[in-house]
Amino acid sequence: MAESLHNLDTLLRELERMAIRTTQGEFVRISDVRRLMREREEAQQIEDAAHKDKPKTMSGAKQAILKDPEIMKNFPRPVQSQGGRSIPASEPQPSSRT
């Protein structure tokens, strides 16, 4: 229920459900309002934290995956090559066809 309380219409329906109806009108206990407000704030904090952790770009998502040890334990570690021997650069040789 706490996830749905970020919507004000849902919160209002929940308060109407808890209301005490008399001939004088409908009344809601303050403790119920405070509890629903607290649940709404907690739901908003959870939603904000979820959005804060999401990467904004594809490269950010890739970096987040590579840093997560729980996900990476399912994949073999990439082999880092030592690199080969370098080939010395020299002047280009003229073509024998000219």
C-alpha positions as CSV (number, residue, x, y, z in Angstrom):
1,M,0.0,0.0,0.0
2,A,2.8,2.4,0.8
3,E,4.0,2.5,-2.9
4,S,0.6,3.8,-4.0
5,L,0.4,6.6,-1.5
6,H,2.6,8.9,-3.6
7,N,-0.6,9.6,-5.6
8,L,-2.8,12.2,-3.9
9,D,-6.0,10.6,-5.2
10,T,-5.0,7.3,-3.7
11,L,-4.2,8.9,-0.4
12,L,-7.6,10.7,-0.4
13,R,-9.5,7.4,-1.2
14,E,-7.6,5.8,1.7
15,L,-8.6,8.6,4.1
16,E,-12.2,8.3,2.9
17,R,-12.1,4.6,3.7
18,M,-10.9,5.3,7.2
19,A,-13.3,8.1,7.9
20,I,-15.9,7.8,10.6
21,R,-19.3,8.9,9.2
22,T,-21.8,10.5,11.5
23,T,-24.9,12.7,11.0
24,Q,-22.5,15.7,11.5
25,G,-20.2,14.6,8.6
26,E,-17.1,12.5,8.0
27,F,-14.2,12.6,10.4
28,V,-10.7,11.2,10.2
29,R,-8.4,10.5,13.2
30,I,-5.3,12.6,13.2
31,S,-3.2,9.5,14.0
32,D,-4.4,8.0,10.7
33,V,-3.5,11.1,8.8
34,R,0.0,11.2,10.4
35,R,0.5,7.5,9.6
36,L,-0.5,7.9,6.0
37,M,1.7,11.0,5.7
38,R,4.7,9.1,7.1
39,E,4.0,6.2,4.7
40,R,3.8,8.6,1.8
41,E,7.1,10.2,2.7
42,E,8.8,6.8,3.0
43,A,7.4,5.8,-0.4
44,Q,8.7,9.0,-1.9
45,Q,12.2,8.5,-0.3
46,I,12.3,4.9,-1.7
47,E,11.3,6.2,-5.2
48,D,13.9,9.0,-5.0
49,A,16.6,6.6,-4.0
50,A,15.7,4.3,-6.9
51,H,15.9,7.1,-9.4
52,K,19.2,8.5,-7.9
53,D,21.0,5.1,-8.5
54,K,19.9,4.7,-12.1
55,P,22.6,5.6,-14.6
56,K,21.6,8.3,-17.1
57,T,23.6,6.9,-20.1
58,M,24.4,3.5,-21.6
59,S,28.1,3.9,-20.6
60,G,27.1,4.7,-17.1
61,A,24.9,1.6,-16.9
62,K,27.8,-0.5,-18.2
63,Q,30.2,0.9,-15.6
64,A,27.6,0.2,-12.9
65,I,27.2,-3.4,-14.0
66,L,31.0,-3.9,-14.1
67,K,31.4,-2.5,-10.6
68,D,28.6,-4.7,-9.1
69,P,30.3,-7.9,-7.7
70,E,27.0,-9.7,-7.3
71,I,26.2,-9.5,-11.0
72,M,29.8,-10.0,-12.2
73,K,30.2,-13.3,-10.2
74,N,28.0,-14.9,-12.9
75,F,30.5,-14.0,-15.7
76,P,34.1,-15.1,-16.2
77,R,36.7,-12.4,-15.6
78,P,37.9,-10.8,-18.8
79,V,41.4,-11.9,-19.9
80,Q,43.7,-8.9,-20.1
81,S,46.1,-9.4,-22.9
82,Q,49.8,-8.7,-22.3
83,G,50.2,-7.1,-25.7
84,G,52.4,-8.3,-28.5
85,R,55.8,-7.2,-29.7
86,S,55.9,-3.9,-31.3
87,I,56.9,-3.5,-34.9
88,P,59.3,-0.7,-35.5
89,A,58.0,2.0,-37.8
90,S,60.0,2.7,-40.9
91,E,59.7,4.8,-44.0
92,P,57.3,3.5,-46.5
93,Q,59.1,1.6,-49.3
94,P,58.6,2.7,-52.8
95,S,56.5,0.4,-54.9
96,S,58.5,-1.9,-57.3
97,R,56.0,-1.3,-60.0
98,T,56.9,2.3,-60.7
